[in-house]
Structures are given as structure tokens and as C-alpha cells.
Amino acid sequence: MVLLLDIALTLMALKPHKRLHFQYGLNALFSIQQASQLPCHP
């Protein structure tokens, strides 16, 4: 996850006009990560 974040931040710096697209992707990654950490049994 840290590697993906570093890559996204680098790309955001190189392509500032596409920043919103990278933010959508990062939000999706964080949502998936949080969902995978939820307990399986209530």
C-alpha cells in the first residue's frame, strides 16, 4: 500500500491536472483496505 501511495503522489506531482483522478483511485484503495480489515464475525 505504501508503494502505491508513493507512486500516486509522484504521478500527482507530475500531472497536476489529473490530480482528481488519482485521488479517486486512492480513496478506492483506502476503502478496500478498510473493508478488508473488518472482522468477519459480528
N, CA, C and O atoms as a printed pandas DataFrame, in Angstrom:
     atom_number atom_name residue_name chain_id  residue_number  x_coord  y_coord  z_coord
0              1         N          MET        A               1    0.825   -1.187    0.000
1              2        CA          MET        A               1    0.000    0.000    0.000
2              3         C          MET        A               1    0.873    1.257    0.000
3              4         O          MET        A               1    0.553    2.243   -0.665
4              5         N          VAL        A               2    1.961    1.214    0.740
5              6        CA          VAL        A               2    2.864    2.369    0.808
6              7         C          VAL        A               2    3.473    2.634   -0.569
7              8         O          VAL        A               2    3.617    3.787   -0.977
8              9         N          LEU        A               3    3.825    1.578   -1.273
9             10        CA          LEU        A               3    4.392    1.737   -2.610
10            11         C          LEU        A               3    3.385    2.404   -3.548
11            12         O          LEU        A               3    3.743    3.311   -4.299
12            13         N          LEU        A               4    2.140    1.962   -3.506
13            14        CA          LEU        A               4    1.113    2.568   -4.358
14            15         C          LEU        A               4    0.898    4.030   -4.015
15            16         O          LEU        A               4    0.696    4.859   -4.903
16            17         N          LEU        A               5    0.940    4.346   -2.740
17            18        CA          LEU        A               5    0.771    5.733   -2.318
18            19         C          LEU        A               5    1.924    6.592   -2.841
19            20         O          LEU        A               5    1.702    7.698   -3.336
20            21         N          ASP        A               6    3.139    6.089   -2.732
21            22        CA          ASP        A               6    4.301    6.827   -3.242
22            23         C          ASP        A               6    4.198    7.063   -4.745
23            24         O          ASP        A               6    4.490    8.156   -5.230
24            25         N          ILE        A               7    3.784    6.037   -5.474
25            26        CA          ILE        A               7    3.640    6.170   -6.925
26            27         C          ILE        A               7    2.565    7.199   -7.260
27            28         O          ILE        A               7    2.757    8.050   -8.129
28            29         N          ALA        A               8    1.440    7.115   -6.568
29            30        CA          ALA        A               8    0.346    8.049   -6.834
30            31         C          ALA        A               8    0.760    9.483   -6.526
31            32         O          ALA        A               8    0.434   10.395   -7.287
32            33         N          LEU        A               9    1.465    9.694   -5.433
33            34        CA          LEU        A               9    1.901   11.043   -5.088
34            35         C          LEU        A               9    2.892   11.587   -6.113
35            36         O          LEU        A               9    2.861   12.772   -6.444
36            37         N          THR        A              10    3.758   10.731   -6.607
37            38        CA          THR        A              10    4.710   11.143   -7.641
38            39         C          THR        A              10    3.975   11.516   -8.921
39            40         O          THR        A              10    4.270   12.539   -9.540
40            41         N          LEU        A              11    3.020   10.685   -9.313
41            42        CA          LEU        A              11    2.255   10.980  -10.520
42            43         C          LEU        A              11    1.423   12.240  -10.365
43            44         O          LEU        A              11    1.268   13.007  -11.316
44            45         N          MET        A              12    0.889   12.457   -9.176
45            46        CA          MET        A              12    0.107   13.666   -8.924
46            47         C          MET        A              12    0.987   14.905   -9.070
47            48         O          MET        A              12    0.525   15.945   -9.541
48            49         N          ALA        A              13    2.236   14.796   -8.673
49            50        CA          ALA        A              13    3.158   15.921   -8.809
50            51         C          ALA        A              13    3.517   16.165  -10.278
51            52         O          ALA        A              13    3.694   17.308  -10.701
52            53         N          LEU        A              14    3.620   15.083  -11.043
53            54        CA          LEU        A              14    3.978   15.208  -12.455
54            55         C          LEU        A              14    2.800   15.644  -13.324
55            56         O          LEU        A              14    2.981   16.332  -14.328
56            57         N          LYS        A              15    1.607   15.242  -12.933
57            58        CA          LYS        A              15    0.399   15.517  -13.716
58            59         C          LYS        A              15   -0.653   16.197  -12.834
59            60         O          LYS        A              15   -1.668   15.579  -12.512
60            61         N          PRO        A              16   -0.436   17.429  -12.446
61            62        CA          PRO        A              16   -1.370   18.088  -11.520
62            63         C          PRO        A              16   -2.789   18.224  -12.070
63            64         O          PRO        A              16   -3.745   18.284  -11.296
64            65         N          HIS        A              17   -2.938   18.273  -13.387
65            66        CA          HIS        A              17   -4.278   18.393  -13.961
66            67         C          HIS        A              17   -5.084   17.100  -13.831
67            68         O          HIS        A              17   -6.295   17.109  -14.048
68            69         N          LYS        A              18   -4.436   15.996  -13.482
69            70        CA          LYS        A              18   -5.130   14.713  -13.291
70            71         C          LYS        A              18   -5.206   14.329  -11.814
71            72         O          LYS        A              18   -5.501   13.182  -11.478
72            73         N          ARG        A              19   -4.942   15.282  -10.949
73            74        CA          ARG        A              19   -4.915   15.021   -9.514
74            75         C          ARG        A              19   -6.225   14.411   -9.013
75            76         O          ARG        A              19   -6.210   13.495   -8.191
76            77         N          LEU        A              20   -7.339   14.911   -9.499
77            78        CA          LEU        A              20   -8.637   14.422   -9.055
78            79         C          LEU        A              20   -8.797   12.938   -9.358
79            80         O          LEU        A              20   -9.349   12.197   -8.545
80            81         N          HIS        A              21   -8.322   12.496  -10.520
81            82        CA          HIS        A              21   -8.405   11.084  -10.890
82            83         C          HIS        A              21   -7.568   10.219   -9.942
83            84         O          HIS        A              21   -8.008    9.145   -9.533
84            85         N          PHE        A              22   -6.379   10.678   -9.597
85            86        CA          PHE        A              22   -5.536    9.931   -8.674
86            87         C          PHE        A              22   -6.166    9.882   -7.289
87            88         O          PHE        A              22   -6.066    8.868   -6.599
88            89         N          GLN        A              23   -6.812   10.963   -6.879
89            90        CA          GLN        A              23   -7.468   10.988   -5.570
90            91         C          GLN        A              23   -8.618    9.988   -5.524
91            92         O          GLN        A              23   -8.816    9.323   -4.507
92            93         N          TYR        A              24   -9.378    9.872   -6.611
93            94        CA          TYR        A              24  -10.451    8.877   -6.666
94            95         C          TYR        A              24   -9.878    7.471   -6.490
95            96         O          TYR        A              24  -10.432    6.655   -5.752
96            97         N          GLY        A              25   -8.783    7.199   -7.161
97            98        CA          GLY        A              25   -8.152    5.888   -7.053
98            99         C          GLY        A              25   -7.633    5.608   -5.654
99           100         O          GLY        A              25   -7.793    4.503   -5.135
100          101         N          LEU        A              26   -7.010    6.611   -5.042
101          102        CA          LEU        A              26   -6.501    6.427   -3.677
102          103         C          LEU        A              26   -7.646    6.208   -2.694
103          104         O          LEU        A              26   -7.543    5.372   -1.796
104          105         N          ASN        A              27   -8.726    6.947   -2.859
105          106        CA          ASN        A              27   -9.888    6.747   -1.989
106          107         C          ASN        A              27  -10.435    5.330   -2.134
107          108         O          ASN        A              27  -10.827    4.713   -1.144
108          109         N          ALA        A              28  -10.463    4.819   -3.343
109          110        CA          ALA        A              28  -10.926    3.450   -3.568
110          111         C          ALA        A              28   -9.997    2.449   -2.885
111          112         O          ALA        A              28  -10.464    1.496   -2.261
112          113         N          LEU        A              29   -8.688    2.659   -3.000
113          114        CA          LEU        A              29   -7.734    1.756   -2.352
114          115         C          LEU        A              29   -7.897    1.764   -0.835
115          116         O          LEU        A              29   -7.868    0.711   -0.198
116          117         N          PHE        A              30   -8.068    2.951   -0.257
117          118        CA          PHE        A              30   -8.229    3.037    1.186
118          119         C          PHE        A              30   -9.530    2.387    1.631
119          120         O          PHE        A              30   -9.577    1.767    2.693
120          121         N          SER        A              31  -10.580    2.517    0.842
121          122        CA          SER        A              31  -11.857    1.886    1.172
122          123         C          SER        A              31  -11.729    0.372    1.154
123          124         O          SER        A              31  -12.248   -0.312    2.036
124          125         N          ILE        A              32  -11.042   -0.149    0.154
125          126        CA          ILE        A              32  -10.821   -1.598    0.059
126          127         C          ILE        A              32   -9.991   -2.083    1.238
127          128         O          ILE        A              32  -10.276   -3.130    1.819
128          129         N          GLN        A              33   -8.964   -1.318    1.587
129          130        CA          GLN        A              33   -8.106   -1.698    2.712
130          131         C          GLN        A              33   -8.908   -1.727    4.012
131          132         O          GLN        A              33   -8.774   -2.662    4.801
132          133         N          GLN        A              34   -9.732   -0.721    4.237
133          134        CA          GLN        A              34  -10.535   -0.668    5.457
134          135         C          GLN        A              34  -11.545   -1.819    5.489
135          136         O          GLN        A              34  -11.755   -2.424    6.541
136          137         N          ALA        A              35  -12.162   -2.123    4.369
137          138        CA          ALA        A              35  -13.137   -3.198    4.311
138          139         C          ALA        A              35  -12.481   -4.549    4.594
139          140         O          ALA        A              35  -13.094   -5.425    5.204
140          141         N          SER        A              36  -11.246   -4.713    4.153
141          142        CA          SER        A              36  -10.556   -5.993    4.361
142          143         C          SER        A              36  -10.124   -6.164    5.821
143          144         O          SER        A              36   -9.810   -7.277    6.243
144          145         N          GLN        A              37  -10.105   -5.096    6.579
145          146        CA          GLN        A              37   -9.698   -5.178    7.981
146          147         C          GLN        A              37  -10.884   -5.339    8.929
147          148         O          GLN        A              37  -10.692   -5.457   10.139
148          149         N          LEU        A              38  -12.109   -5.346    8.397
149          150        CA          LEU        A              38  -13.273   -5.525    9.240
150          151         C          LEU        A              38  -13.331   -6.961    9.747
151          152         O          LEU        A              38  -12.918   -7.875    9.033
152          153         N          PRO        A              39  -13.828   -7.183   10.950
153          154        CA          PRO        A              39  -13.949   -8.550   11.458
154          155         C          PRO        A              39  -14.975   -9.340   10.640
155          156         O          PRO        A              39  -15.964   -8.790   10.157
156          157         N          CYS        A              40  -14.718  -10.623   10.501
157          158        CA          CYS        A              40  -15.605  -11.480    9.693
158          159         C          CYS        A              40  -16.877  -11.838   10.444
159          160         O          CYS        A              40  -17.934  -11.997    9.833
160          161         N          HIS        A              41  -16.786  -11.965   11.754
161          162        CA          HIS        A              41  -17.941  -12.390   12.551
162          163         C          HIS        A              41  -18.328  -11.284   13.513
163          164         O          HIS        A              41  -17.473  -10.719   14.195
164          165         N          PRO        A              42  -19.627  -10.972   13.569
165          166        CA          PRO        A              42  -20.078   -9.912   14.481
166          167         C          PRO        A              42  -19.970  -10.289   15.928
167          168         O          PRO        A              42  -20.314   -9.493   16.801
